[in-house]
């Protein structure tokens, strides 16, 4: 089937299998490998992207369901040469360990901060509760998101 989807503000028209998952479309068809494919069961959250400005686990969305919609991936977070404050926070506060969960965490954190610029620790933990991190124990991830909240312009 033919689909047209806007990914990171770039329009793409492709023929896809009806059963193709959005995560595979992004990675294999468009070469956007920042979105990680982890579990195929929607448990890990490494594949979180925004579909029309709503975070979704792209391993549970068919590419055909994105037809006519906008997708934003982790590749779109940086603003040219500058990292997004969320990315800066993950670096500054050691929120990145192995890095596997990082793309999904970054996308969820950016979405949260766009809606609640000063979330408390409980709100942050709730927002990332659908994602698994096997390395950090979440403390540094929560600190990273708080850093971004406290530094909304980041370090320039």
ABEGO torsion letter per residue (X at the ends): XBBBBBBGGBBBBBBBBAABBAAAAAAAAAGBAABBBAAGAGAAGAABBBBGGBBBBAAABBAAAABGBBBBBAAAABBEABBBAAAAAAAAAGABBAGAAAAAAAAAAAAAAAABABBBAAAAAAAAAABBBAAAGGAAAAAAAAAAAABAAEBX
